[in-house]
């Protein structure tokens, strides 16, 4: 199913973030999702946390927006945000699918020094070299299967999270980062010509501030975008 979805309000180019219409709303007509958007886990609890995210984003303060709201469960907070970040990357990459082709991007790189090979540790144990679009397809399919697994991301209110939940989230973040790294290194000019750079930068900034707040990605994994990350994190 291919659907058109509005731009995430957080990632709007404008500095004014609407505090509503996070999920539904009008299509802006020029974005196509790479795959259908996922809804948040944990039912009404997720909806409540989402309201909180929208309200804090509405203030325009990303650093405040990533913080665990007082009295909330860290797992619920990680879960809701993980779904959001997956949807953002999905939308961003979705605008590039006609440019990120096996011909243009025969390998999944992040600049000249970094190349990623795919392995999921289950079906593909030995890392294989695949084109960037194939890599992103494997990666997003893998994340989607994690988000759909109720033993990892419980949908029911009050259902327990697994003991390894944080590790699952960390692997998802590590992999989402690779899509950002590829976009910045291989498709930034295209992003600029699509006038999407403010949108991309805001999404990435939110992603990195969240990552730093909860220590979700090892420093060495962040190396391909180190300078950009320093420019985001240091000013605070
Ligand atoms: Zn590409």
Boltz pocket constraint, residues with backbone or C-beta under 6 A from the ligand:
constraints:
  - pocket:
      binder: B
      contacts: [[A, 99], [A, 100], [A, 101], [A, 104], [A, 105], [A, 132], [A, 133], [A, 182], [A, 186], [A, 187]]
      max_distance: 6.0
